[in-house]
Amino acid sequence: MSKLITNSGKTLPRIKQTGKTLGRIDPKSLGKLLGAEVVSTKAIRPASPVSLFALRQYLLENLRSSGGRPTLEEDARRQKIPLSDESWQALTTLANILRAEGIPVSPGQIGGAIIRQGLTSLNLLPVPKGPQRKAA
């Protein structure tokens, strides 16, 4: 059984500052005095294996085949979204990697899944409720 400990010691006097308050230092002027240079403020984060695995799992859980090309379960409409050649090539490369692993997916389906993940991370879409189908 625990016992309550009570502090019965004398309280110490409060410390009071009696000196003059110094003014704030402007960060830009301090940087100039120290010879600092502006560097990129954008954080460059390569895709982590965890996020690529999450994309792969999302595609595996939501791809459905009804005899033809497999489609993502919640895809209700097809939209034309402008992409650079570089972005389309990156989606094509990722689709080829996933196809080699046995996941029949198109670059457009990967793009849609990435957009959905981005909108979910911005709290603009609800978080998916886990696997849609039972594992075989």
C-alpha positions in Angstrom: 0.0 0.0 0.0 1.3 3.4 -0.9 1.7 6.2 1.6 1.1 9.9 0.8 4.2 12.1 1.2 3.7 15.6 2.5 6.3 18.3 2.0 6.6 20.1 5.4 9.8 22.0 4.5 10.2 25.8 4.4 9.4 27.4 1.1 12.2 29.3 -0.5 11.9 33.0 -1.3 10.9 33.9 -4.9 13.8 35.2 -7.1 13.2 38.7 -8.4 15.0 40.2 -11.4 16.3 43.7 -10.6 18.3 44.3 -13.7 17.4 46.3 -16.8 15.4 44.4 -19.5 17.3 44.0 -22.7 15.7 44.7 -26.1 15.0 42.0 -28.7 17.5 41.3 -31.4 16.3 41.4 -35.0 17.1 37.9 -36.5 17.9 39.4 -39.9 20.5 41.9 -38.5 22.0 39.1 -36.3 22.3 36.9 -39.4 23.9 39.6 -41.4 26.4 40.3 -38.6 27.3 36.6 -38.4 27.6 36.3 -42.2 24.7 33.8 -42.5 23.2 32.9 -45.9 19.7 32.1 -46.8 19.2 28.4 -47.6 16.3 26.5 -49.0 13.4 26.3 -46.6 11.6 23.5 -48.4 12.2 20.2 -46.8 13.0 17.5 -49.4 11.6 14.2 -48.3 12.0 11.2 -50.5 9.2 8.7 -50.4 9.7 6.4 -47.5 9.3 2.6 -47.9 6.4 2.9 -45.4 4.5 5.3 -47.7 5.2 3.1 -50.7 4.1 0.0 -48.8 0.9 1.9 -47.8 0.2 2.8 -51.4 0.7 -0.9 -52.4 -1.6 -2.1 -49.7 -4.3 0.4 -50.6 -4.1 -0.8 -54.3 -4.2 -4.5 -53.3 -7.2 -3.9 -51.0 -9.2 -1.8 -53.4 -8.6 -3.2 -56.9 -11.6 -5.2 -58.2 -12.0 -7.2 -61.3 -15.3 -7.9 -63.0 -13.9 -9.8 -65.9 -12.0 -6.9 -67.6 -9.3 -4.6 -66.4 -9.3 -4.3 -62.6 -10.6 -1.0 -61.3 -10.4 0.8 -57.9 -13.5 0.1 -56.0 -14.5 3.7 -55.2 -13.7 5.2 -58.6 -17.0 6.7 -59.8 -15.8 9.0 -62.5 -12.9 9.6 -64.8 -11.3 13.0 -64.9 -8.6 14.5 -67.1 -5.9 15.9 -64.8 -3.0 17.8 -66.5 0.4 16.3 -65.6 3.9 17.0 -66.8 5.6 14.3 -68.9 8.0 13.8 -66.0 5.1 13.1 -63.6 3.4 10.7 -66.0 6.7 8.9 -66.5 7.1 8.5 -62.7 3.6 7.0 -62.5 4.4 4.7 -65.4 7.6 3.5 -63.7 5.8 2.8 -60.5 3.0 0.9 -62.3 5.7 -1.2 -64.0 7.2 -2.0 -60.7 3.9 -3.0 -59.2 2.9 -5.1 -62.3 6.2 -7.0 -61.9 5.0 -7.8 -58.3 1.7 -9.2 -59.7 -0.5 -6.1 -59.1 -2.3 -5.3 -62.4 -2.5 -1.5 -62.0 -2.3 1.4 -64.5 -0.4 4.7 -64.1 -3.8 6.5 -63.8 -5.0 4.3 -61.0 -1.8 4.9 -59.1 -2.2 8.7 -59.6 -5.8 8.5 -58.3 -4.6 6.5 -55.2 -1.8 9.1 -54.5 -4.3 11.9 -54.8 -6.7 10.2 -52.5 -3.9 9.6 -49.9 -2.8 13.3 -50.2 -6.4 14.5 -49.7 -6.8 12.2 -46.7 -3.6 13.4 -45.1 -5.0 17.0 -45.5 -8.1 15.9 -43.6 -10.2 16.6 -46.7 -11.3 13.0 -47.1 -12.2 10.5 -44.4 -9.5 7.9 -43.5 -10.3 4.5 -45.1 -11.8 1.9 -42.8 -9.2 -0.8 -43.4 -9.3 -3.7 -45.8 -12.5 -3.9 -48.0 -12.2 -7.6 -48.5 -11.0 -10.6 -46.5 -7.5 -11.9 -47.2 -7.4 -15.2 -49.1 
